[in-house]
Amino acid sequence: MIAIVLASIGLAHGQSCADVNSIPESAQVAWVSPVAKSVGMNSWIETVRVADLRAWIRENGSDQVRVLKGLGMVRTKGGKWAAKRSYKITIFDVKREWLCRPIEGATPGTLDQGVSVCEEKQHKGLWGHKRGYTGCGYIEDTLSRSRSLDAYRVRWGEASRWGFCVLPLERFLEGA
């Protein structure tokens, strides 16, 4: 019964959390969201590395609903509404120190593979990413129920410091 409850909230991942990957001093990260979604300067967004997302797309396909499931944004059996909805991808160049990892149970501010562990209040699923939230610093693919991409949190104000690029998700998928 407990395993079913944990799986339903995205916390059951086999035995326990696996290790996360390191990230270079600066990197490109992407925030995927519905076109109408916006956030304030101090709001936190959940991102993934652009290079990791492109590699995932090459391996798993560029279907929009499949990508959203890989990002933990759509339920396993859901997707009809996601196929009709317009999404955007916002790409940022960031410094590693602007990022944090949402890892429950880890001491906030400590480093995990060079990235700081998020503050305790950031240890929960963010809007649009709750289905794939693991509390392990990475996303669960809601279709395969397996580990997907490493997740990074960043404040919009810091992420946008060096500018950003916004594209329709379908256009990004065509070129990935």
Secondary structure, 3 states (H helix, E strand, C coil): CHHHHHHHCCCCCCCCCCCCCCCCCEEEEEEEEECCCCCCCCCEEEEEEHHHHHHHHHHHCCCHHHHHHHCCCCCCCCCHHHHHCCEEEEEEEEEHHHCEECECCCCCCCEECCEEECCHHHCCCCCCCHHHECCECEEEECCCCEEEEECEEEEHHHHHHHCEEEEEHHHHHHHC
